[in-house]
């Protein structure tokens, strides 16, 4: 049975798309068939991490939502782009980066119910083990639907007061939607905060499992989205923690 796993954050800039790409790559490295779908339609970007050039996007999630194509026709095999360590398959359904397409979405919106249908069609057409939904930050109709139909939800946050407040809203909503599994990932943590102290504070604040507390990384900053971190730095502490998270999300 395929798992639908939503990766969400209340605010932008938390590293949500980086986390989505890394978790997907780690699952695929274990031999699983994984697809990432970029539902951050207003500000897409995960295609950069997964090496899919704009000129190669003949169909996108936008085209599916506007009835121009079947969703499987907007799924691209990016396995070879990510690295030779991938034993399974990694697909990406990108959102359009064209200004005109983004403007149309903002102006006309779309039927969010089509997303649920699209998720199921992707799972069947690509014979997926996991579908990772890279959501739009904040809470809107699309995000609520993605959370509601997910088998697992990973909420990305930074150890920042604004994130603490916004994340509490997301956690409350997820609980009301009865998400079967919810975890928190604290990202970009200054090491002088004390990683275990941060874990304890977050767990006590939300009464929720903290799957990982990831330190601020100069290597991550230097990589500057030119590839997937866990592939470039497989022995880094961040990669080790994310590997445990990936296996937990897909197996539990």
Backbone torsions as a table, in degrees:
resi	resn	phi	psi	omega
1	UNK	NA	124.7	-178.9
2	UNK	-69.6	144.8	176.6
3	UNK	-100.0	133.9	170.6
4	UNK	-99.8	119.4	-174.6
5	UNK	-123.1	115.3	178.3
6	UNK	-93.9	136.4	176.3
7	UNK	-113.1	118.5	-170.2
8	UNK	-136.3	157.0	170.0
9	UNK	-146.4	151.2	-179.6
10	UNK	-74.7	-31.8	-179.0
11	UNK	-121.5	159.8	173.1
12	UNK	-77.1	165.7	175.9
13	UNK	83.2	9.8	-178.8
14	UNK	-86.4	-14.2	-173.6
15	UNK	94.3	23.7	-177.2
16	UNK	-59.8	-49.9	-178.0
17	UNK	-67.7	-37.1	174.7
18	UNK	-60.2	-43.4	179.4
19	UNK	-64.4	-42.3	178.6
20	UNK	-58.8	-47.6	-178.8
21	UNK	-63.7	-41.9	-179.0
22	UNK	-67.0	-43.9	179.1
23	UNK	-64.6	-39.6	178.5
24	UNK	-63.1	-44.3	-179.9
25	UNK	-63.9	-39.1	179.5
26	UNK	-66.3	-39.7	177.2
27	UNK	-65.5	-43.9	179.1
28	UNK	-65.0	-33.3	178.3
29	UNK	-64.4	-23.7	177.6
30	UNK	-84.4	2.1	177.1
31	UNK	98.8	7.3	-178.3
32	UNK	-86.5	158.1	174.2
33	UNK	-96.6	114.9	-170.0
34	UNK	-128.4	142.7	173.1
35	UNK	-130.4	135.7	173.0
36	UNK	-103.4	133.2	175.8
37	UNK	-119.2	124.6	-176.3
38	UNK	-89.6	94.4	179.0
39	UNK	-94.0	10.1	172.5
40	UNK	-82.7	67.0	-169.0
41	UNK	-65.8	-27.9	-178.3
42	UNK	-78.1	-23.6	179.4
43	UNK	-147.6	65.9	-176.3
44	UNK	-68.7	154.2	179.6
45	UNK	-169.7	-12.0	-174.3
46	UNK	-67.3	-19.4	177.4
47	UNK	-60.9	-30.1	178.7
48	UNK	-64.4	-46.3	-179.9
49	UNK	-62.1	-35.6	-175.7
50	UNK	-96.1	12.1	169.3
51	UNK	71.8	27.0	178.2
52	UNK	-101.7	114.7	-177.1
53	UNK	-76.2	150.5	-178.8
54	UNK	-58.2	-39.4	-177.4
55	UNK	-68.4	-15.2	178.6
56	UNK	-93.0	-2.2	179.3
57	UNK	-87.4	85.4	-178.7
58	UNK	-75.3	-31.4	174.4
59	UNK	-137.1	147.5	-177.7
60	UNK	-132.9	177.0	175.5
61	UNK	-57.9	-35.9	177.8
62	UNK	-56.8	-44.6	-178.8
63	UNK	-62.1	-40.3	177.0
64	UNK	-62.9	-45.8	-177.6
65	UNK	-65.6	-26.0	178.8
66	UNK	-94.5	6.0	175.6
67	UNK	78.8	18.3	-178.1
68	UNK	-87.2	-20.4	-177.4
69	UNK	-156.9	164.5	170.3
70	UNK	-75.8	150.5	-175.6
71	UNK	-64.7	-30.0	179.7
72	UNK	-66.0	-23.4	177.8
73	UNK	-75.6	-11.5	176.9
74	UNK	-101.2	8.6	179.7
75	UNK	-98.2	124.7	-177.2
76	UNK	-113.7	136.2	176.1
77	UNK	-78.8	108.8	-178.5
78	UNK	-108.9	17.1	-177.4
79	UNK	-54.9	-50.0	-176.9
80	UNK	-66.8	-26.7	179.7
81	UNK	-68.6	-30.6	-171.2
82	UNK	-81.9	-41.8	178.2
83	UNK	155.7	161.8	-175.6
84	UNK	-72.8	-12.5	-177.9
85	UNK	-77.4	-5.6	-177.0
86	UNK	-80.5	114.3	-178.5
87	UNK	-88.8	-27.2	-179.0
88	UNK	-95.5	-139.7	178.8
89	UNK	-129.9	141.5	178.1
90	UNK	-128.8	120.0	179.8
91	UNK	-114.6	158.8	176.1
92	UNK	-137.2	131.3	167.6
93	UNK	-105.3	103.7	-176.7
94	UNK	-85.4	159.7	167.0
95	UNK	-96.3	154.6	-177.0
96	UNK	-68.2	139.9	177.2
97	UNK	-97.3	-1.1	-178.9
98	UNK	-69.8	134.5	-178.4
99	UNK	-58.7	-40.9	-178.1
100	UNK	-63.8	-37.8	179.8
101	UNK	-70.9	-40.4	178.0
102	UNK	-64.6	-42.2	179.2
103	UNK	-62.7	-38.3	180.0
104	UNK	-65.8	-40.8	177.9
105	UNK	-61.0	-43.9	180.0
106	UNK	-65.1	-34.2	-176.1
107	UNK	-82.2	-44.8	-171.5
108	UNK	-104.6	-18.2	-174.9
109	UNK	61.8	-161.6	-179.1
110	UNK	-162.9	168.6	-179.9
111	UNK	-81.1	105.2	-176.2
112	UNK	-66.2	-20.5	177.2
113	UNK	-61.7	-24.5	178.1
114	UNK	-65.9	-26.1	179.7
115	UNK	-63.1	-46.2	179.6
116	UNK	-58.3	-46.3	177.4
117	UNK	-59.9	-42.8	-178.7
118	UNK	-64.2	-40.1	178.3
119	UNK	-57.8	-47.8	-177.4
120	UNK	-66.5	-38.5	179.0
121	UNK	-65.4	-38.5	177.3
122	UNK	-63.2	-46.4	-179.6
123	UNK	-56.9	-43.4	-178.9
124	UNK	-73.3	-46.8	-174.9
125	UNK	-66.3	-37.0	-176.8
126	UNK	-99.8	0.6	-179.8
127	UNK	52.2	55.4	-171.7
128	UNK	-79.8	149.8	167.6
129	UNK	-94.3	-29.7	-179.2
130	UNK	-149.5	137.9	173.0
131	UNK	-117.3	118.2	-178.6
132	UNK	-102.6	122.9	-177.8
133	UNK	-102.7	111.3	175.5
134	UNK	-87.3	104.1	-169.2
135	UNK	-85.6	170.0	171.5
136	UNK	-82.1	137.7	179.2
137	UNK	-59.6	155.1	179.6
138	UNK	84.2	-167.9	-177.8
139	UNK	-123.2	119.9	174.2
140	UNK	-144.1	-174.7	-176.0
141	UNK	-59.3	-43.7	-178.6
142	UNK	-62.4	-44.7	-178.6
143	UNK	-64.6	-44.2	-179.5
144	UNK	-61.8	-40.5	178.0
145	UNK	-64.3	-47.2	-178.9
146	UNK	-58.2	-44.4	179.8
147	UNK	-65.0	-42.8	-174.3
148	UNK	-63.7	-33.4	-176.1
149	UNK	-99.3	6.0	-177.2
150	UNK	-81.8	147.5	170.6
151	UNK	-82.4	-26.6	179.1
152	UNK	-149.5	148.5	179.4
153	UNK	-130.8	126.4	173.4
154	UNK	-111.1	119.7	-179.9
155	UNK	-100.9	122.3	-179.0
156	UNK	-96.0	132.8	178.2
157	UNK	-144.5	160.4	172.4
158	UNK	-106.2	158.9	177.7
159	UNK	-78.5	66.3	-172.9
160	UNK	-131.0	141.8	-173.3
161	UNK	-59.9	-38.3	178.2
162	UNK	-65.2	-38.7	177.8
163	UNK	-66.0	-39.6	179.0
164	UNK	-58.3	-44.1	-178.0
165	UNK	-69.4	-47.0	-179.0
166	UNK	-65.5	-37.9	-179.3
167	UNK	-65.3	-33.2	178.6
168	UNK	-60.7	-35.4	177.1
169	UNK	-65.1	-46.7	-179.1
170	UNK	-62.6	-42.9	179.9
171	UNK	-62.0	-42.9	179.5
172	UNK	-63.0	-43.8	178.9
173	UNK	-62.7	-44.9	-178.9
174	UNK	-61.3	-37.7	178.9
175	UNK	-66.8	-39.4	178.7
176	UNK	-66.8	-28.0	179.1
177	UNK	-87.1	-0.3	176.4
178	UNK	57.5	46.2	174.9
179	UNK	-63.9	128.3	-175.2
180	UNK	-59.2	-35.5	-177.8
181	UNK	-141.0	129.1	178.1
182	UNK	-134.4	131.7	176.0
183	UNK	-133.0	157.4	174.6
184	UNK	-110.2	140.7	173.6
185	UNK	-123.3	118.2	178.9
186	UNK	-92.7	121.9	-172.5
187	UNK	-115.1	158.7	174.6
188	UNK	56.3	45.2	-176.1
189	UNK	-87.7	119.8	174.0
190	UNK	-60.6	131.3	-173.7
191	UNK	-64.6	-26.9	-179.3
192	UNK	-70.3	-10.6	173.0
193	UNK	-68.3	-26.8	-173.4
194	UNK	85.0	104.0	-172.3
195	UNK	-60.7	-38.8	-179.5
196	UNK	-72.7	-31.5	176.3
197	UNK	-65.9	-40.6	177.7
198	UNK	-64.3	-43.3	178.6
199	UNK	-57.7	-47.2	-177.9
200	UNK	-63.6	-40.5	-179.8
201	UNK	-65.2	-43.7	-178.1
202	UNK	-67.9	-43.1	179.6
203	UNK	-61.3	-42.4	-178.6
204	UNK	-71.6	-32.4	-179.1
205	UNK	-67.8	-42.7	-172.2
206	UNK	-108.9	-8.7	-175.2
207	UNK	51.3	49.0	-174.7
208	UNK	-140.3	148.8	179.1
209	UNK	-61.8	129.7	172.1
210	UNK	-100.1	109.0	-174.6
211	UNK	-77.1	-28.4	-179.2
212	UNK	-162.7	146.5	168.8
213	UNK	-120.3	106.0	-172.2
214	UNK	-96.4	129.3	-178.9
215	UNK	-74.6	155.0	168.5
216	UNK	-57.3	138.1	-174.7
217	UNK	-130.0	121.6	174.3
218	UNK	-65.7	-33.0	178.6
219	UNK	-64.9	-40.1	177.9
220	UNK	-63.5	-43.5	179.2
221	UNK	-63.5	-42.4	-178.1
222	UNK	-68.7	-31.1	178.5
223	UNK	-64.2	-33.2	172.1
224	UNK	52.1	43.7	175.9
225	UNK	66.8	14.9	176.8
226	UNK	-90.9	66.0	-179.8
227	UNK	120.5	179.2	-177.1
228	UNK	-98.8	124.1	-171.8
229	UNK	-56.2	-46.4	-174.5
230	UNK	-66.6	-21.5	175.9
231	UNK	-81.0	-40.6	-179.5
232	UNK	-73.9	-34.1	-176.6
233	UNK	-131.0	68.1	-173.3
234	UNK	-65.3	-21.8	-177.0
235	UNK	-100.5	3.1	179.3
236	UNK	-68.7	152.0	179.3
237	UNK	-58.4	-37.8	177.8
238	UNK	-60.2	-44.3	180.0
239	UNK	-63.7	-40.7	179.3
240	UNK	-62.2	-45.3	179.6
241	UNK	-66.0	-43.4	-178.9
242	UNK	-66.9	-31.3	177.4
243	UNK	-63.0	-42.0	177.9
244	UNK	-65.1	-39.6	178.4
245	UNK	-64.3	-45.5	-178.5
246	UNK	-58.8	-47.3	-179.3
247	UNK	-65.6	-37.8	179.6
248	UNK	-65.5	-44.2	-177.0
249	UNK	-66.3	-37.3	-175.0
250	UNK	-86.7	-21.7	-175.5
251	UNK	-102.3	-29.2	-176.0
252	UNK	-78.6	NA	NA
